[in-house]
Amino acid sequence: MAITTLHHWHSSLPLITKSRPSTLQRVLCSASLHSSKCRREYTSVMIVPTGVGAAIGGFAGDALPVARALSSVVDCLITHPNVLNAAMLYWPMPNVLYVEGYALDRFAEGLWALQPVHQNKVGLVLDKGIEEELRIRNLQVADATRASLGLPVVEYIVTDTPLEQVEKWIDSYSGQSTGRIKHPGSLLRAVDTLVTQSQVDAIAVVGRFPDDDTEDVDDYRKGMGIDILAGVEAVISHLVVKEFQIPCAHAPATKALPLSLSLSPKSAAEEIGHTFLPCVLSGLSRAPQYLVKNSQFSNNICVLASDVDSVILPLNACGGDGVLAFARKQKKPLIITVEENETVLNSTPDKFGIETVTVSNYWEAIGVVAAHKAGIDPYSLRRDRIGKIQRNSFVRTNGFAVSNMS
């Protein structure tokens, strides 16, 4: 019966279209004028540097609400794990590309492209220095994401040597957190095995971090200070991405801290479970692949630095490789700097000669992006910010200045 009805409906269409366009056709035609096929997708990059004490994004995924709001305005949002990772919490967004920080810098420089995927096979590397109970907890998380979320976490490996003495400290010059691991070769050998033998597309790393005295992290737990783990986490993921050019993110293994009644909501995501792994596995499962600049660029559907329309970041964090690379481009994206998101850095746009639109907060930043996407000068939305159009002039070779309108 259903087939017959469908056949009768379909066969009657020519009778309608021979006269004037039907209401259905007119609606489809009108809609097509506004479809994405008639315009290029609008792409934004959101950056909150890791381990710099950012007021928003310096804690446990507390910049994720900004990313969620921004992703509803743009067609494609490119950002990094520091923005999207919230330990036991995560939020899937189909138009957001989860790009590790080192890869994001290479992308901004035009050296790498991003190739969106439907799915990555994720491999898990566990530090041999993790105690058995903590190791089992992390493996249970991996199994839970496979069973309850359907994530393709295919295999795990334990490093042949403990990464050992994962050191972390605050850089005395910049004020941001950093660190190192004693046995990076052990990590790289484990990754190589998963890549070559198991043919994984992305790598999650769990390293055993030293247990902190409560006093050392007290400010962070209260929503102040710097995430002392973040800097060395970035060192670990940078190492893997630089060597293998595949997505990677890190989740530290630590013992649970004592219950605190003064815990800030911004830090709370890290204290509601046994590991920080769920958000990492979720992000890596759909992270774009990295294409190094060569013939791959023309043979694949990928996102290039030239596709970026706007970049949003804290006002005093403009000294990173990625931001400087975007600012140097001949066709520069709109760079939006946010005053409210203070960091320990002092890298303001004026120190690098970067032209930006400075806004007070992310509410305003998202409004500027919405105007820019609509083809509207953002300043036309402000009171008395549009002056009279200026008359341009140029100098001929004979030295006389004349108007280009003459």
N, C-alpha and C positions, 0 to 999 in steps of 0.2 A: 504493500500500500504506500509506503513512504517513497519507494522508487517511482511508482506511477505518478504520485503527486508532484515530485520533483521534476519529472519529465514534462508533465503538462505545464508547470510554471515556466520551465526553461523554454519550451516550444512557443509560448505566447509572447516572449520578449521581442522578437522581430516585429510583430504587429504594432507594438508600442513605439519602437524606435524608428519606424518608417515615417511617422508623423513628426511630432516635435519631441525634444528630450523629455523623458519622464522626470518626476520629482526626484526619484532615486538617482538618476544620472546627473541631474543638476547639483545635488548635494555632493556626490562623489567628485564632480569636476571642480566645485568650489573648494572642497577640502584639499584636493590635490595641489591647488595653488599655494597652500600654506604648509604643505608637507615638507619633511626634511630633505626630500629629493631636490627641492628648489633652492636650497641653501646649504652652505657648508656647516658641519657641526661646530658648536661652540665648545672650546676646550679650555679648562682652567687648571692651574697647578697650585696646590695649597702646600705651603712649607711651614713647619714648626721645627726648628733644629733640635736635635736630640741632646739631652743633658745640659741645657743652658738655663734651667730654672724658669722656663716660660710660664707666665701666669695662667695661660690657657694652652694646654698641650704639654705641660711639663710634668704631668702626674700620670695617673692610670687611665689613659684613654679619654681625658677630659676635653680634648679637642674634637672628639667624635661627633658631638652634637653640631658643631660648626660644619664638619664635613657632610653630615646628613642634610643640613639646611642648604648648603651650597650645591650639593648634588641634585637637589630638586629644581635648581635654577638653570644649571648648565647641562649640556648634552653629555659631556665627558669630564670627569674630574680625575686628575692624576695627583696622588699624594703618597705618603710613605708610612711604614709601620708605626712610627712614633705617634702619628695622628690617629691611626685606626685601631691599634692594639689596646685592649682594655682587659688583659689577663683572662679571667674567666668569662668575660663578656665580649660580644662582638655584634656587628649589625651588617648583614649583607646588603650591598647596594650594587645593582647590576651595571650601573654606568660609572663606577669608580675603579680605577686601576691602582693596584697595590704594588708600589715600586720601591725597592730597597734604596737607601740613601745614596750609596756609591753609584748605583745604576741611574738614579735620577740626575746626578751631576753629569754623567756621561751622556745621558739623553739630552740635557740642556745644551751641552757643548756640540751637539749634532753628530757625535761619534757613534751613538747607539740609537736604535729605534725600538719601539714597543709593539709587540704583536699580541693582541688580545687572544685569549683562548677560551674554550668551553670548559676545559678541565686539565689540571696537572696531576700527574702521578707524584705524590709527595713521599720523600724518604726522610726518615727520622734518625738523627745522630745523637746518641747519648754518651756523655762524658763517662769514662770508666771510673772517675772519682766519685760518682754518685752512689750513695749507700743503697743497699738492696730495697729497703722499704720505699725510699723516694723514687727509685727507678721503677718499681712496680706501679706506684701512683701515676707516673707519667705515661707508662704503657697502658694503664687503664683509661686514661684520658684519650689516648690515641684510639683505643678500641671503641670508646664511647662515641667519638666523633664519626667513626666508620659506621657504627650501628644506628645511631640516632640522627646523624646529619647526612649520612651517605658519602662522607668525604673519602677520596681515593688515597688514603695513607697506606702505602703498599708494603713497606718493609722498614725495619730498623736495624741499626748496627751500633755496637759499642766500640768506642775508640780503643786502639791497642795499648795506649798509654794514657793515664789520667792527664787532662789538660793542665792540671796542677797549678796552684798558686795563681789563680785568676786574680790579678791585681787591679785595683781601682783607686783613683785619686782625683782630686780637683786640680786642674791646671792653674798654676799660680799666676800666669799671665792673662789668660782669657777668662778664668773663673768657671769654665765648664768641666764636666766630668769626663774622664778618659781612663785608659788602662791598657793591660796587655795580658796574654796568656803565655805560660812558660813553654808549652809544647804545641805550637801551631801545626807542625808537621803531622802530628797524630790526628788532628782534625781534618787536614787536607787528605790524608790517606783514606780516612773513613768516607769522606764525601766522594772521592774518586771511585771507591768500590761500589757505592750506590749508583753513581752515574754510569759507570761502564758496565757493571754486571747486572744491575737491576733496572737500568735505563730510566731512572726517575727524572722528572722535569723540574723539581723544586726541592729544596732542602730546609728542614727545620732542625735547629741545633738546640740541645739542652745541655748547658754547662753548669757544673757545680760551682756556685759562688760561695765565698767565705761568709759565714754567719756574722751578721753585724751585731754590735752591741746596740741595745735599744736606744741609747743616747745618740748614737751616730745617725739614726734615721728618724729621730723623734720629730724634727721639723718637717721632714717630708711627709710623715704620716699625718701631721696636722695641716697639710696643704700649703707648706712654705718650703723655702730652700730648693735644693737641687736633687734630682734623682741620681744618686751616686752609682747606680748599676748601669744606667743608660749608656754612658760613654764607652765602656768596655763591650757592651752588647753590640754597639755599632762597629767596633773594631773587629769583632768576630764575624759579623755578617759581611762587612766590607771585604774581609780576607777571602771568603768563599766566593762572593760575587765577582771579585776581580780575577780570581783564578779560573773559575768555571763558566762565567757569564750566564748563570741561571738564577732564578729567584731564591732568596734565602732570608730567613728571619730567625731570631734567637729568643729563647725563653729560659730565664735563669732558674736553676734548682736551688732552693734555699729552705731552711727549716722555718716553720711557722713562728711568727712573732707572738708575744703575749697579747692577750686581749687588751685593747685600748678604748676607753670611753671617750677620748678626745679625738678619735679618728675623723679626718676630713672626708666628706663624700667624694672629693676629687681623687683620693688615694684608696678608697674602699674596695675597688674592684680587685685589687691584688690580695685581699685578705679574706675572700669568701670561698676559697678552695685550696687544694693542695698544690696546684701548679699554675703556671702562667701560659700553658700551652694551647688552650682552646682557640684563642683569637689568632694565634700564629698559624695553626693548621687550616683554619677557615680562610684566612687571607691568602695563604700560599696556594690553596686549591684552585683559585681562579686568577692568580697573579699573571700578568702578561709576560711572555718570553722576551728575552733581550736579543736583538739582532745587531751584531757588530757591523759597522759601516763597510759594506762591500756590495756585491751584486744581490745579496739577499734583500736589500731595501726595495729594489724594483720588482722583485719576484713575489713579494708577499704583501698582503693588506696589513699595513702597520701605521702606527702613529709616530709622527716626526716632530722634532722641536719646532719646526716652522708651522705646525698646526696649532700651537698654543696661542690663545688669544689674551689670556690674563694670568697673572701670578699674584698670589696673596700671601703675605708673610708678616712677621712682627717688624715694627719700625726700626728697632736697633739690632736687627739680625740680617743685614744686607751684604755681609762680607763673604758668604759662602760661594763655592765654585759655581753652583747651579744658577744662583741669582745673578752673579756677574756675567755668566755666559748669556743668559737671556737679555741682560741690559746691553750687551755689546752687539746684538744682532742688528742687521740693517733694517729689517722690519721687526721692530721691538713689540713684544706684547705689552699690554697695559699692566704696569706693576703697581699694586695696591699695598700700602704699608699701614699696619694697624697699631695705633698708639697704645691702646689698652693692654695689649699682649706684651708686657715688659719681660725682658730677659736679662741675664747678667752681662750680656755682650754690650758693646758700645759701637756697633757697626751701622751707623745711620747713613741714609742715602747720600747726603751731601759729601761725606768723606770719600765716596767713590764716584761722584759725579753722575749719580743715577737719578733720572727724572721719574718721580712717582706721584701717585695720587695718595695723599695721606688722609686717613679717616680715623675717627675716634675709636671705633669698635667694630666687631664683626657684623653687627646689624647694618651699619653703614656700608661695610665692604660688600655685603651681599646685594645691597641696593645699587651700588656702583656697577657690579657685575651684571645685574639685571638690565640696567640702562645700556651698558656697553653692548650686551648681547642683542638688544633691541635696535642698535644703530643710533642711539641717542647720546649726545655729549652729556656725561654725568653732571657737569657743572650747570647745565641748563635746568637742573632740578633744584638748584640752590638759589637763594635770594641774592640778587644783584651780582651774580658771578659771571654773567655774560656781558662783555662790553661791546663797543662798536667794532665792526670788522676793520682790520688794519690794512692799509694799502702797502703792498709789497713792492720792492724795487730791486733791481740787480744792476751790476756794473758791467758795461760793455768793455770790449778790449781797448777802446779809445779813452777809457777813464771816465766817461760821462754816465752818471746814474740816471736811469729812466725807469718809469713805471712799466711793469709787465702788462698793464691794462691799457697802455697808450696805443 
